Amino acid sequence: MNKTMMDILACPIDKNHPLELYEIKEKNNVVSEGVLFCPKCSRFYPIIEEIPIMLPDELRNKEQEIEFLTNNKKNLPEKIITMANPWHL
């Protein structure tokens, strides 16, 4: 995900803007792995292989996202790991 997208991205649930960006892997202004976080509704949206996965809760892959959180718990803030919606560790 190119960081310039942060200017236009909003939470699909509550339309909050701006979102918080937490980078795990970044190169040349492109985030290949990370998280977008909505401070209003406390939802996280993973960025996997440069793609932000910003789907409604009912269309999200819980197993994939729990695995993502587990693999990156040392690289992300506590509010995402233990308290974020729609699920957390």
N, C-alpha and C positions, 0 to 999 in steps of 0.2 A: 504494500500500500504506500503510495507516495504521500509524504507528510503534508503536501499542499491540500490534500482531500479534507484535512481537519477543518478547513474553513467552511466546508459545505455539509459535513456529516452531522446528523442529529439522531437522537435516540428514536428508534421506530415505535416505541411504546408510548412515550410521553412527549415526543418532539423537542426535548431539551437540547439546547446548544449553548456553549460548546461541550464536547465530551473530553474526558481526560485520556491521554495517551500514555501507556506504559510500554516501553520498548524492551524487548528481550534480545532480538537480533535486528541490526540496522546497518545499512551500507548505502552511501551516496544518497541520503535523504529518502530511502525506501525502507520501510519496516517489513521484514520478512516474517517476523514472529513477534507477537505482543498482544496487548489487550486495550480495547476501548472501554471506558467506564463512564456510566451516566451517574453523576452525583445526586440527581433528583430522585431516581427510582432504584438506585444501587444495583443496576444490571451491568453485567460485563459482557463484552462481545470479543471473542478471540480473533486474533489475526493469525491465520495459518497459511503458509506459503504465499505471503503477500496479499491475501484476500481477507478483508474483514467480514466475518460471518455475523450479519445483523438481521437475524430472522426473528419472527414472533416466537414466544416460548414454546408453543405447541408444535412448531416445525423444527426445533433445535434437537441436535443429537446429544442427549445427556451423557451417554457412554463416552463419546469422543471428547466432550468438554470436561468431564471429570478427569479423564486421562490427561488432558492438556493442563488442568490445574495441578494435578499430582506431579507431573513432570516439571512444572515451572514454579512450584511453591516457594522456592528460595529466591526467585527473581521478581516476584510480584508482591505488592503490599498486602498486609494482613486483612484489610477491609475486603479485598477481592477473594482471598483464599478462604476466609472463615465466615464472611457475612454477605457476599454478593448474591443477587438474584439471577436467574431462577434457581440455581443450586450452588453449593459450595462444599468444601471439605469439612 
